Amino acid sequence: MMRILYFSYADLDTPSACQTHTLGVIRGMAANGCQVDAVAPRPLFHQNEIPGVRFHYINPYCGKRRYLLREIPYSALRLMALCLHNRYDAIYARDMDVFIGTRLCSQLFRLPLYLEIDDTPIEGNYPAVIRGMVKANLRLDYRAAAGLIVPSVPRCQFIRDHYGTPVEKLHMILNGTELLTNDVVSKASARESLRKSSSDPKD
């Protein structure tokens, strides 16, 4: 059984593409026989329970940059503690911009690091004064990574041109989706329900 250490600094409270994708990735790993230790911000409203996945939470997601000064070292220490007590086959993380824990763990414990690149601006919307530092951190991440999972051809080309990443590291995988469960309402039932509700007399 493959054991994976996963990290994503994603808001798991607010329904969003980022939340759905994060949970979908680790659910897919577990469904394919992996044991996943997932490090992510602690949800305030709903604790996630996924078979085959153990959550190890850091502080709740605050959405403000000043908290990154606390979360960067804290998340790195959390990841290192897990690597000291568990044997992993690989580390998988969303592109972290300013987070350094996954790269340090990859280098210290000699684990292959796989980074998932999203479609946001490469260096993020950071102030100009630190944008160079963010780009330098990403360059180190991309150099240390065994592979980069990229969502589109233009993004692959951008990373090759701006970071000098060899093409062998780039794996283009278009965003997927979860399989629909059996209790999902059909389109016909949904239309019928909308027709009934629209014909109801108003209070």
C-alpha positions in Angstrom: 0.0 0.0 0.0 1.4 3.4 -1.0 1.5 6.0 1.8 1.2 9.6 0.8 1.7 12.8 2.8 -0.6 15.5 1.4 -0.6 19.2 2.1 -2.9 21.9 0.9 -3.5 25.3 2.5 -7.1 25.4 1.4 -10.2 26.7 3.1 -12.2 23.6 3.8 -15.2 25.5 5.3 -16.3 27.5 2.2 -17.8 25.7 -0.8 -15.4 26.5 -3.6 -13.5 24.9 -6.5 -10.4 24.8 -4.3 -12.3 23.0 -1.5 -13.9 20.5 -3.9 -10.7 19.8 -5.7 -8.7 19.3 -2.5 -11.1 16.8 -1.1 -11.6 15.2 -4.4 -7.8 14.5 -4.9 -7.3 12.9 -1.5 -10.6 10.9 -1.8 -9.4 9.7 -5.2 -6.0 8.6 -3.7 -7.7 6.7 -0.9 -10.2 5.1 -3.3 -7.3 3.7 -5.3 -5.7 2.0 -2.3 -3.4 4.7 -0.9 -3.1 5.6 2.8 -3.2 9.4 3.0 -2.1 11.6 5.8 -3.6 15.0 4.9 -2.4 18.3 6.5 -4.8 21.2 6.0 -6.4 24.0 7.9 -8.9 22.8 10.5 -12.5 23.4 9.4 -14.6 25.3 11.9 -18.0 23.9 10.9 -17.6 20.4 9.6 -14.9 17.8 10.2 -14.2 15.7 7.1 -14.2 11.9 7.3 -12.9 10.0 4.3 -12.0 6.3 4.5 -8.3 5.8 4.1 -7.5 9.4 5.0 -6.2 10.7 8.3 -6.4 14.5 8.7 -3.7 16.3 10.7 -5.0 19.9 11.0 -3.1 23.2 11.3 -4.8 26.4 12.4 -8.1 27.3 10.7 -7.9 29.2 7.4 -8.1 32.9 8.0 -7.7 34.3 4.5 -5.3 37.1 5.5 -1.7 37.3 4.6 -0.4 38.4 8.0 -1.3 34.9 9.3 1.1 33.3 6.8 4.0 34.4 9.1 2.6 32.0 11.6 1.4 29.2 9.3 4.5 28.8 7.2 6.8 27.6 10.1 3.9 25.8 11.9 2.9 23.8 8.9 6.6 22.9 8.2 7.0 21.6 11.7 3.7 19.7 11.4 4.9 18.0 8.2 8.3 17.2 9.6 6.8 15.6 12.8 4.7 13.3 10.6 7.7 12.4 8.5 9.7 11.5 11.6 7.0 9.2 12.9 5.7 7.7 9.6 7.3 6.2 6.5 5.9 7.7 3.4 6.4 6.9 -0.3 5.8 10.4 -1.6 4.6 13.9 -0.8 1.9 15.5 -2.8 0.9 19.2 -2.4 -0.9 22.0 -4.1 1.5 24.7 -5.4 2.2 26.6 -2.2 3.7 29.9 -3.3 5.3 30.8 0.1 5.1 27.5 2.0 8.3 25.6 2.4 7.5 22.6 4.5 6.9 20.1 1.6 10.2 20.9 -0.1 12.2 20.7 3.2 10.6 17.3 4.0 11.3 16.1 0.5 14.9 17.0 0.8 15.5 15.9 4.5 13.7 12.6 4.2 14.5 11.9 0.5 10.9 11.6 -0.6 9.7 12.4 -4.1 7.7 15.6 -4.2 4.8 16.1 -6.5 3.3 19.6 -6.8 0.0 20.4 -8.3 -0.1 23.7 -10.1 -3.4 25.6 -10.3 -4.6 28.2 -12.8 -4.0 31.3 -10.6 -1.2 33.7 -11.3 2.1 31.9 -10.8 3.5 34.3 -8.2 0.1 35.1 -6.8 -1.3 38.6 -6.1 1.5 39.4 -3.7 2.8 43.0 -3.2 5.6 43.8 -5.6 8.2 44.1 -2.8 8.0 40.3 -2.1 7.0 39.0 -5.5 10.6 38.3 -6.3 11.0 36.2 -3.1 7.8 34.2 -4.0 9.2 33.5 -7.5 12.5 32.4 -6.0 10.7 30.1 -3.6 8.7 28.6 -6.5 11.9 28.1 -8.5 13.3 26.1 -5.6 10.1 24.1 -5.3 10.0 23.3 -9.0 13.7 22.3 -9.0 13.2 20.0 -6.0 9.9 18.4 -7.3 10.0 15.0 -9.0 6.9 16.1 -11.0 4.6 19.0 -11.6 0.9 18.3 -12.3 -0.2 21.1 -14.6 -3.8 21.8 -15.8 -3.2 23.2 -19.3 -0.8 23.5 -22.2 -0.2 27.3 -21.8 0.7 26.8 -18.1 3.2 24.0 -19.1 4.8 26.4 -21.6 4.9 29.3 -19.0 6.7 27.1 -16.4 9.2 25.9 -19.0 9.9 29.4 -20.2 10.0 31.3 -16.9 11.4 28.6 -14.6 13.5 26.4 -16.9 11.7 23.3 -15.7 12.5 20.3 -18.0 9.6 18.9 -19.9 10.1 15.5 -18.3 8.8 16.9 -15.0 5.6 18.3 -16.4 2.5 16.2 -16.4 -0.6 17.8 -17.9 -3.7 16.5 -16.3 -6.9 18.3 -16.9 -9.2 18.9 -13.9 -11.5 16.0 -13.3 -14.7 15.5 -11.5 -16.3 13.1 -8.9 -18.6 10.4 -10.1 -22.2 11.1 -9.4 -23.8 9.2 -6.5 -27.0 7.2 -7.0 -29.1 9.7 -5.0 -28.4 12.6 -7.4 -31.6 14.1 -8.7 -32.1 13.6 -12.5 -32.6 16.5 -14.8 -36.1 15.5 -15.5 -37.0 15.3 -11.7 -35.3 18.7 -11.2 -37.3 20.3 -14.0 -40.5 18.8 -12.6 -39.7 20.1 -9.1 -39.1 23.6 -10.4 -42.3 23.5 -12.4 -44.3 22.6 -9.2 -42.6 25.2 -7.1 -43.2 28.0 -9.7 -46.9 27.1 -9.8 -47.4 27.2 -6.0 -49.4 30.3 -4.8 -47.3 32.8 -3.1 -47.8 33.6 0.6 
